[in-house]
Amino acid sequence: MIIIPALDIKGGKCVRLSRGRADTETVYESDPLKVAADWQKKGAKRLHLIDLDGAFAGEPVNRALVTDICRELSIPVQIGGGIRTFETAAAYVEAGADRIIIGTAAVEDPVLFAEICTRLPDKIGVSLDTEHGRIRTRGWVGDSGLTIAAVMPRLYAQGASFIVHTDISRDGMRSGPNVKMLKQIAWSSLVPVIASGGVSDLDDIKKLHKVSLKSKLEAVISGRALYEGSLDFEEANAWLAEQDG
């Protein structure tokens, strides 16, 4: 299991939201490219990059900045936010993105999602963001009315290569991950699972690592806890290396 730093871009800056709400924005850095390079220097094995403006707008807004980050880094970058056409997904892959994360289109447009997975094999993951057990879409302001269990068989069949699950009620709150739900998802999943939302400190990493030993949980995304220092990135990576060693 690895820890993936989150870099969320809004208005050209590195920010974090609480529970995905646009009115809870905290700006951490005005230069996302510098932040991305810093995470690489600190030993990140992968970067989780989200165009928040794109997620709300339904189309890429910070495409040029995202492209610059992909081309600057040597570590893999996974990208999400406003990717709702094949052309957008393909453009990000061409720009150097290692993996593409699709949320709204995967849930609302099965035909399009199947096409993207077919034309970009092994590159496409799904962001399944839930609140009270139901999947939210369109930058978390839309209620699909669906559960993860209802959509997973189709997503597997269409070629989803990994799943990112976010518990919206815990995202940016540092209240601890929803371990019970993650167990259910990761134990039953046919593809790798990445957890997001609620991680606060090293104890949370230890809890999730335990889940990863007997499931498909491969990584944990962290944002606010890393930026505000309650989770020390180097310390957590050292602990995980000890477990692997």
Buried (B, 14 or more C-beta within 10 A) or exposed (E): BBBBBBBBBBEBBBBBBBBBBBEEBBEBBEEBBEBBBBBBEEEBBBBBBBBBBBBBBBBBBBBEBBBBBBEBBEBBBBBBBBBBBBEBBBBBBEBBBBBBBBBBBBBBBBEBBBBBBEBBEEBBBBBBBBBEEBBBBBBBEBEBEBEBEEBBEBBBEBBBBBBBBBBBBBBBBBBBBBBEBBBBBBEEBEBBBBBBBBBBBBEBBEBBBBBBEEBBBBBBBBBBBBBEEBBBBEEBBEBBEEEEE
